[in-house]
Amino acid sequence: MLKNRVIPFGYCMKNGEITTEPKEVYAVATIFSEYLNGKSLLQIAKLMESEKIRYNSDSDHWNKKHGQADHRK
């Protein structure tokens, strides 16, 4: 049985191939850099919104939980 797979943030499907999405690659690099420089997750979320980087196609709203892994099972 086939499963629908979610393509991770920073990647997209083009011509049947998974490839990087330049604006999202920039966002990922910025998120890591800002976090390592001591910014809070909330500050980073506000930065992403101010730069008009969408979290997904349904929402341009970021929150501090978007940057965290969900370890609940």
C-alpha positions, 0 to 999 in steps of 0.5 A: 500500500502506498503512503503519502509522504511529507516533503521536509521544509527546505525541499520541494518536488519538481518534475518528479524529483525532490530538490531544494527550495531556495527560499526555504534553504535560506530559511533553514540556514538562517534559523540554525545561525540565529539559534546558535547566536542565542536567539530564542525560538520566538524571536526566530519565528518573528524573523521568518514572518517579517521576511515573508517566509511561509511555514507551509502553503496553508499558513505564513504564521510561524510559532516557536514550536515549528522549530522543534521536533515532536517527540510524543509517540 
